[in-house]
Amino acid sequence: MIKCILENGHEASFRHVTADVIVLNEENQILLIKRANNLTNGGKYALPGGFVDRDETVSEAGVREVFEETGYQAEPFLLLRIADNPNRPQEDRQNIAFFYVAKVKGGRKTLNNEVSEISWFSFDNLPDKNLFGFDHFETIQLYLKYLNEKFSLPVFGKI
C-alpha cells in the first residue's frame, strides 16, 4: 500500500497499479520471464509486466514493461482481466493488476536486471503451476478458457 497525505490533510492508503501482458508470437507461443532472485517471487516464472508510471496509460505501461523486461515490442489487442483481490497470492503489497493479451511485433530477446530468463512456451508445455509467481498461471488458464468459451471481458476480481 502507498500511504499518502491528501491536500485536506487526511491520510489515505492507495493500491499500486500494474500491467501484465500475455505476449503471443506467430506460433501461438506465450512469452514468460523468470524473475531475478532479488525481486518478490524471485526465481519464479511470470508474465512480463510491472508498475504503471506517472503520465502513461495502463496499456502503455504494459508495452513498456514487456520491452524493458524482454527486449520485445508488443501490441495489446485484448484486456483480459482486472485483478483487484486484496489477498492476491504471493503478493508483498496490495496491487490492482490489468492483464492484457498482445502480439509480439518486433524486437529481440534482451535480459535486464529484473529477469534471469526469457522463454517462449507452447500452451501445452507450460512450466508447472508451482513454478509461477503471483496468480499468473491462473490468468494464463483464464485466457485458454476464454479461447474456448468466448465469455464477456474483462474478468473482474478473483478467478
N, C-alpha and C positions, 0 to 999 in steps of 0.2 A: 504494500500500500504506500501511496505517496501522501505524506502529511503536509498540508498547506494551511496558510493563514489567508483568508479571503479579505477583500477590500473593507468589509464591515468589521473585521477583527475576529470573526468566528473561525474556529479551526475546523478543518474537514479532512477526510481521508479519501483519496481517489485511487482507482484502479489504473494499472498500466494498460495500454492498448498495444496489441501485437498483430502482425500479419504473417501468416504462414502459408506456404504455397505447395500444392501438389503439382509438380512440373512433369509434363509428359513429353517424350520425344516421338519421332515418326514411327518407331516400332512399338508404340504404346507402352513403353517402359517408364517407370517412375524414378525420379532423381531423389536420392536420400543422402544425407550427410551423417557423419559420425561426429558428435560434438567433442571439442577438445576437453581434455581431462580437468582443466582448471575451471570449467563452467558448470552451472547447475545441470544435472543429468549428463555429466561428462562421460565419454566412452559409450554413450547410447546413440542409436540411430534416431534421426528426426527429419522432419521436413525442413527445408530451408525457410528461415523467417526470423523475425525479431521485432523490436520495438519501433513504433511509429515515431518519427522525428517531427519536430515543430515545422509547420508550413509545408507538410506533404499529406496527400490523401492516404487512406489505408492501402488502397491498391498500389499506389506509387511506392509505399514503404515495402510492400511485398516484392515488387520488381527490384527495388534497390537491394533488399536483403538477399534475394536469390543471386544477384550479380556479385555482391560483396562476399558472400559465403562460398560461391561455386565458380564464378567467372562466366556463367551462362546468362544470356539475356532471355527474359520470359515475357510472354504476352498473356495476361489473365483473360479468361473468357467466361468464367463462372464463379459466383460467390456461393460456396457450398454450405458453409456453417459459420455461425457466430456462437462461440463457446463463452458463456458467462457464469458457469458453475463456480461459486465461491470456494468450492473444495475440489478443484481440478486435481487429479492425481499427479504426484511428483513435482508439484509447484513449490517454490520457495517464496512466492509472493502472489498476490491476487491479481490476475490478468483477465482482460477480455480479449479473446483471440478471434480474428477474422481469418477463415480458411478459404483460399481461392484455389481454383484449378487453372493452370496455364499451360501453354505450349512453349517449348524451347524455340527460340528464333535466331539463335546465334551464340557466339562466344566459344570459349574453350575452358576446360576444367582447370581451375586455379585454386590451390589451397590458400587459406589465410589462418590467422592465429586463433580463430574460433572453431576451426574444423580440422579434424585429423584424417578424415577420409571422405571422398565424394564418389558415389557409385550409382549406376543405373541398374534397376532390378525389374524383372518381369513380375507382374502381379501374382503369378502362381509360384514364385520363388522368393518371396519376401523373407527378411530375417525373422526369427521367432519374436512373438509379441513381447516377451520379457526383455528383449534387447532394445526396445524402443523407449525413448523418453516421453514424458508428458502423456497426453492422450492422442498422440499422432497415429498410432496403429489403429485405434478405433475410428479416427477420422478417415483414414485410408479405406477401412472396411465400409464406412458410410458411403464413400464415393462409389465403391464397387456395387453396393446395394442400389444406389441411385441409377447406375447404368442399366440395371435390370428392371427397376420398378418405376423410374421417372416420376417421383413424388415432388411435391412443391418445395422450392428452395427459396432462401436459405433455411437450414435447420437451425433452430434456436435452442440454446441451453444444453442440457445433458443428452447424451445419446445412449 
